[in-house]
């Protein structure tokens, strides 16, 4: 007998959340599967929080910085990236989480979740046409930048340890890699 994992739609996932079924669990929906997220350790919490504050000041009125909040993707995924740099839509986000067209770029901080962030989420974000995706590798203190989604993967991947980077959405704003890594 072959076992098949149940796949959930975003609507079904929302019904479970609304019913309180997942209220005591730290989970996210990835390609129809409910995945538990590991607890956030101190370096992860510190680095992502500091980078979020830095980006909030740097981007001011040009973008909204969301910390560990859901985004809704068309591939039955509702991940909670550590930082989502999104359009400022005000009260619109009371009706829905940001969709791909609202997202400038995403940032994940990874230690124990490194494989998931580099392999699984990478593909999910590329499939959803998220233009830019950054992963901060907390083990090696470097930033991996994925750009140009193409056929469910990213055409460009670069690794940085220092210097500045200009996000595709805001090419006039240099961002300090040291401020993003925070090591």
C-alpha positions in Angstrom: 0.0 0.0 0.0 1.3 3.4 -1.0 0.9 6.3 1.4 0.0 9.7 -0.1 0.4 12.8 2.0 -2.7 15.0 2.1 -2.3 18.3 0.3 -4.1 21.4 1.5 -5.3 24.4 -0.4 -4.9 27.9 1.0 -8.6 28.1 1.8 -8.5 24.8 3.7 -5.5 26.0 5.6 -7.3 29.2 6.5 -10.3 27.2 7.7 -8.0 25.2 10.0 -6.4 28.4 11.3 -9.9 29.9 11.9 -11.1 26.8 13.6 -8.1 26.9 16.0 -6.7 23.6 14.9 -3.2 25.1 14.4 -3.3 27.7 17.1 -0.6 26.2 19.3 1.7 25.3 16.4 4.3 27.4 14.6 3.5 26.3 11.0 3.5 27.5 7.4 1.9 26.1 4.3 4.4 25.1 1.6 3.1 23.7 -1.7 0.0 22.3 0.1 1.9 20.8 3.0 1.7 22.1 6.6 5.3 22.4 7.8 6.4 23.1 11.3 8.9 25.9 11.7 11.8 25.4 14.2 11.9 27.7 17.2 13.8 30.9 16.6 17.1 31.1 18.4 18.8 34.3 19.6 21.1 34.9 16.6 18.2 34.5 14.2 15.8 36.7 16.1 18.5 39.4 16.7 19.8 39.5 13.1 16.4 39.6 11.4 15.0 42.2 13.8 18.0 44.5 13.4 17.9 44.1 9.6 14.2 44.8 9.6 14.7 48.0 11.5 17.6 49.1 9.2 15.4 48.4 6.1 12.4 50.3 7.6 14.6 53.4 8.1 16.3 53.0 4.7 13.2 52.5 2.6 11.0 54.9 4.7 7.8 55.6 2.6 8.8 53.5 -0.4 8.1 50.1 1.1 6.6 48.3 4.1 8.8 45.9 6.0 6.8 42.9 7.4 8.5 40.7 10.0 7.6 37.0 10.0 4.1 37.6 8.6 2.4 35.4 6.0 2.4 36.0 2.2 0.0 34.2 -0.1 1.4 32.5 -3.2 -0.5 30.8 -6.0 1.2 27.5 -5.6 -0.8 26.6 -2.4 1.9 28.2 -0.2 1.6 30.7 2.6 5.1 30.9 4.0 6.1 33.4 6.7 9.5 34.9 5.5 11.6 36.5 8.2 11.4 39.8 6.3 9.1 40.7 3.4 9.7 44.0 1.6 6.3 44.8 0.2 4.2 47.6 -1.4 2.6 50.0 1.0 -1.1 49.2 0.5 -2.3 50.3 3.9 -5.6 48.7 5.0 -5.6 46.4 1.9 -3.6 43.9 4.0 -6.6 43.6 6.3 -8.3 41.7 3.5 -5.4 39.6 2.3 -1.7 38.9 2.9 0.7 40.3 0.2 0.5 38.5 -3.1 3.5 38.1 -5.4 2.7 41.3 -7.3 2.9 43.2 -3.9 6.3 41.8 -3.0 9.6 43.6 -3.8 11.8 40.9 -2.2 12.0 38.4 0.6 14.7 37.7 3.2 15.1 34.5 5.2 17.6 34.0 8.1 18.7 30.4 8.2 20.6 28.2 10.6 18.7 25.0 11.3 16.4 25.8 8.3 19.2 26.4 5.8 18.4 23.5 3.5 14.7 24.3 3.5 15.4 28.0 2.7 18.0 27.3 0.0 16.2 24.4 -1.7 12.5 24.3 -1.0 11.5 27.9 -0.4 13.9 29.0 -3.2 11.8 26.9 -5.7 8.5 28.0 -4.2 9.4 31.7 -4.5 10.8 31.3 -8.0 7.6 29.5 -9.1 5.6 32.4 -7.7 7.8 34.8 -9.7 9.2 36.6 -6.7 11.8 38.7 -8.4 14.4 38.7 -5.6 15.0 36.4 -2.7 17.8 36.7 -0.1 19.0 34.0 2.4 21.3 35.0 5.2 23.4 31.9 6.2 23.9 32.4 9.9 26.4 29.6 10.0 28.8 31.1 7.5 27.9 34.8 7.9 27.1 35.4 4.3 24.2 36.5 2.1 22.9 34.5 -0.8 21.0 36.5 -3.4 18.7 34.8 -5.9 17.3 36.9 -8.8 15.5 36.5 -12.1 12.9 33.7 -11.6 12.8 31.4 -14.6 10.9 28.1 -15.1 10.6 27.5 -11.3 14.1 28.3 -10.4 16.3 31.4 -10.2 18.6 32.2 -13.1 21.0 34.2 -11.0 22.6 33.3 -7.6 25.3 35.4 -5.9 27.0 35.2 -2.5 28.2 38.2 -0.5 30.0 38.7 2.8 30.6 42.5 2.8 30.0 45.6 0.7 26.7 46.9 -0.6 23.9 45.5 -2.8 21.2 47.4 -4.7 17.9 45.6 -4.8 16.2 45.3 -8.1 13.1 47.1 -6.9 15.2 50.1 -5.7 18.4 50.3 -7.8 19.1 53.8 -6.4 19.4 52.6 -2.8 22.6 50.8 -1.8 22.0 48.4 1.1 24.8 47.5 3.5 25.4 43.7 3.5 26.9 44.1 7.0 23.6 45.6 8.2 21.7 42.6 6.7 23.9 39.9 8.1 24.4 41.6 11.5 27.3 39.3 12.6 
